[in-house]
Amino acid sequence: MADFSSPQTEPQNPEHRSGLSRSETLAGSFASPALTSLRTALAILLTIGSLAWSSDLFRTAGLNILDEQIVGPMLGVGFLLVFIIFPVRRGAVRTFVPWYDWIAGLAGLTAGWYIGFTFDTLVERMLESPPDAIATGGVIFVLALEGLRRTTGYALFGIVLLFSIYALVGHLVPGDLETRKVDVVRLVIYSSLDTSALMGFVLKVALSIVVTFVFFGQILMKAGGGQFFNDIALALMGRYRGGSAKISITASSLFGSVSGIVVSNIVATGIVTIPLMKRNGFPARLAAAVEACASTGGQLMPPVMGATAFIMADFLSMSYQDIVIAALVPSLLYYVALFIQADLEAARRGIARVEESLIPRIAKVLVNGWPFMLPFAVLIYTLFALNWLVQLSALAASLTVIVYGVCIGFGEARFLPRLIKTAAYAVIFGLIYAGLRWLDWGFEISMLAASAISVVIGLVTGTAENPLPLRDIYDALRETGTSILDLLMIAAGASFIIGILLVTGLGFAFTLLLLKFGGDSLFLLLLFAAFLCILLGMGMPTIAVYIILAALIAPSLVELGILPIAAHMFVMYLGMMSFLTPPVAIAAYFAASMADAPPMATGWTCMRFGWTAYVVPFLFVFSPSLLLQGNDTMLLVVDVATAIGGVWLVSAAMIGYFINPLGMPMRVLTMLTGVLLLIPQELTTGAGWTDVVGAILAVILIAVDYTAMRKRRMAVSG
């Protein structure tokens, strides 16, 4: 694929050019080879430990240990890595590790491994507040807070600190927010060692599930998956009006379905799409807004959904598959809205398609890149047909990339020989796997062993064209270990908040306060909840945003009769929009820096371009059919059709272009028609008539605008 970057538009930050996370960038700055080797070894150990836990290798090997005895040591390794890599002052370049960071890192490592060896007895003595529990909990609590500050900044750190202080003084607060009395010792021990707090499900999900998907994304990108996503987006959308923006939307949705991390999504796709959009005629701030909105939407796209899908499944005691199914229609509505607006903006500005010379043939892209679809096929088949655990499906998809890459290769090759070779290796792998299962090996061990044997066969035979280098696998393991450090600290901070809400009773008190504020008006409560979701989410990572909102706000929505899945999707959507909403619009500002656009202006443009994400949550709260809840197929069809029609018309009114440019009277009428279509028919008795009126008006508008277009064309031709 051609390089669309130019010296004027290419970001100057090396993180932008490389796509590395901040931790990877800092980790690569070490001058000492010994320190670099230590960091690499720890990062790989953290990744392999998580993958081994995901595949249940510890228990398969006969180790009868608690989950907390696995989490503790891995958290300890994470602490040591954090204090080796991240300096005290954020943004500073680290070339050596000062003595105090060595002490902090080793203290965290010791505390984590102490939990690993003693948790089964330690948990029985926690209520007695023994000295070892106080010391271990104190070390972990302090280091987790400092690690959170170093990795993510002051936003989430400040919120956790505020909750911690409130836990100690909340019993002195009169009124609705009064809490139970908690002393410092109990707070530290409970927050750091209890299975309802740090040792609870958030950190377990992060280490056992999220890491496998991060590794899957890493190994897929190493194999060339990012290039394939960009190429197929260019081939599919490049020949259409405003094709450069549609390429950005398509590529970001595909990449985001694997990445689920907003900033990395912007980096991976924006380095190509933003310069292409600017070259195609889109203003810099609009190009940045398109990329920011499309990349942020990756958090809504199955299978990863910014890793929140896994956390949500635990919160709701639902299967991951059910969460993915519920997310399908809302994510579709979001991206359809982005496509509509990109098309209308292109029409209004007279932006044509991408240059023909830059557009690859779709047949060539698919012939060369179809193997990249195989891991997704494995992921979907094992999840929904075989009903495997999420982490095992992600591991199977990762192993598919590795085995295929080593044995056959992802480079260009003739279609038929590659297909034959793929079938042959599939048979070989199947026979090896069947033989191992015949030996009464577990399916996880058999899968791993069959993959290892297949890789060895591929290395020995050496028949692959452009094989996946072993160095790339090594790098994927290392980069996964360093890139999840932010996640570990975020999970720790969010777990502290959950623990504090439980031990103080603050969560229940906050729910009652919201219910009192909303009264009997569900709509008023939703508006207030939406404001809080955006406000609390500003400056914080996706997972932390969702966890805090799920603990504070979602329960009050459920209390008013909203379906739990709808309540949790509501807070996730509105929390996500904090990435695009000024004054702290992280995604907007990051994309603006890449596009050389004004940050604040880009933020306001993002709000306009991504406006549907503010509205869609209200739609599926009142119309649960949009979450595929219930069995009324006709209701689903009507809800989806009217939602798309409403989005189309409201977008046209906002942009000022439908089939033709719209004057002010037509813009007002078009906006009114779109709003009528968007009103859920389940909102109140008789609300369904708004769809009827809206549909009639929409037909009239289309007819009038189409007639005007024909008259204009006849006048020009005549």
ABEGO torsion letter per residue (X at the ends): XBBABBAAABBABAAAAAGBBAAAAAAAABABAAAAAAAAAAAAAAAAAAAAAAAGAAAAAGBBBBAAAAAAAAAAAAAAAAAAABBABBGBBBABBBAAAAAAAAAAAAAAAAAAAAAAAAAAAAAAGBAAAAAAAAAAAAAAAAAAAAAAEAAAAAAAAAAAAAAAAAAABBEAABBBBBBAAAAAAAAAABAABAABAAAAAAAAAAAAAAAAAAAAAAAGAAAAAAAAAAAAAAABBGAAAAAAAAAAAAAAAAAGBAAAAAAAAAAAAAAAAAAAGBBAAAAAAAAAAAAAAAAABOAAGGGAAAAAAAAAGBBAAAAAAAAAAAAAAAAAAAAAAAAAAAAAAGBBBBBAAABBBAAAAAAAAAAAAAAAAAAAAAAAAAGBBAAAAAAAAAAAAAAAAAAAEABBBBAAAAAAAAAAAAAAAAAAAAAAAAAGBBAAAAAAAAAAAAAAAAAAAGABBGBBBAAAAAAAAAAAAAAAAAAAAAAAAAAAAAAAAAAAGAAAAAAAAAAAAAEABAAAAAAAAAAAAAAAABGBBAAAAAAAAAAAAAAAAAAAGBBAAAAAAAAAAAAAAAAABOABBAAAAAAAAAAGBBAAAAAAAAAAAAAAAAAAAAAAAABAAAAGBEABAAAAAAAAAAAAAAAAAAAAAAAGBBABBBBAAAAAAAAAAAAAAABBAAABBGAAAAAAAAAAAAAAAAAAAAAAAAAAAAAAAX
